[in-house]
Amino acid sequence: MNHASIPRIAYGCLAALALAGAAPVALADSSGKWQSGKEVYDKVCGYCHESGVGPVITGRDLPADYIRYVVRHGNRAMPSFRPSEIDDDMLAAVARLVSGKQVQ
């Protein structure tokens, strides 16, 4: 197959998927519980969304329901996160944080 025939966007998507798969596993504290939405954002979301890999999501007035949906179902190169990885309460806290409805 001629590499020139593969659109550049495909390479970008593959690179994003590779980076997402290469992301270190972010763990909650020793109790297995996240302490705050900010902690989840900093250790999980910020890994891509604060480093230029994923789009900036803070300060965009994104609805909290949309944020929760995307986190649970994924979107393009972003993987989905199960309740065993980010529980519903912490996901709600992250959604409030990102949507601007909560300072921390």
N, C-alpha and C positions, 0 to 999 in steps of 0.2 A: 504494500500500500504506500502510496506517495504521501509523505508527511505534509506536503504543501496542500493536499486536498482536504486536510482537516482544518476547519475554521479556527481562527485564533481564539474565539470565545470558548471552544471546546477545551483548548489547553488551559484557559483560565479556570474553567469549571473543574477540570481534573486537578489542577493545582490547589484550588480551594478545598476540594474533597480530601486531597492528600493531607493538607494542613489540618483540616478538621479531624481526620483520623489520627494525626500525629500529636494532637493536643494531649498534654498530660492529664491524667485523671485527677480531677479536683476533688478532694475529700473534705467532708465536714470534720468537725473536731472529733476527739477520741470517743465521744458519746455516740457518734454517728448522726448527730443533728447539726444542721446549720444554725448559726446564732442570729442571723439577720439577712434581710434581702440584700443589703449592701455587701455582706460577705459573699453571698452567692454571686452577685453581679461581678465583684472584683475577681473571684476565683474561677468563675465559669464563663460568664458572658464577656467580661472585659478582656479575656484572653484573645478573642478575635475582634470584638467590637471597639476596643481601645487601641488596637495595634495596626489598624489599617487593613486587616484581612477581611473583616466583615464591615458592613456599613455602620456609620454612626447611628446609634439608636436613641441616645439621650438628647433632650432638648428639641425633639421633633413633635411633641404633643401627640404621640401615638396612643390610641385607646388601650386601656389595660386589658380589655377582652381580646383585642387583636394580639397583644404581646403573649398572653397566656395560650392562645390558639397556636401561634407560631412555635412557641417553646415545646408544646406537646406534640405537634405534628411535623415540625421542621419546615423549611422553606428553601428551595434550591440547594445550595451547598451546606446550609445549616442543618445539623442533625436534630432529631427530636430528642427530648429528654423525658424519661419515664418518671412516674411518681416516686419510684425507689431511688432516683438520682436527685430530684428536686421535688420535695413534697408539696402538696397543694397550698399549704399555708405560706411556705417560703416563695413559691411561684407567685402567689398573690402579692407578697411583699416586693418582689422584684418588679412585677408589673406596675405597682404603685410608684416605685422608685423611678423606673424608666419613663413612665407616662408623666412624671412631674407632679404627681398627686401626693408625694411624700418626699421630704428632704432627705431622710436616711432611713 
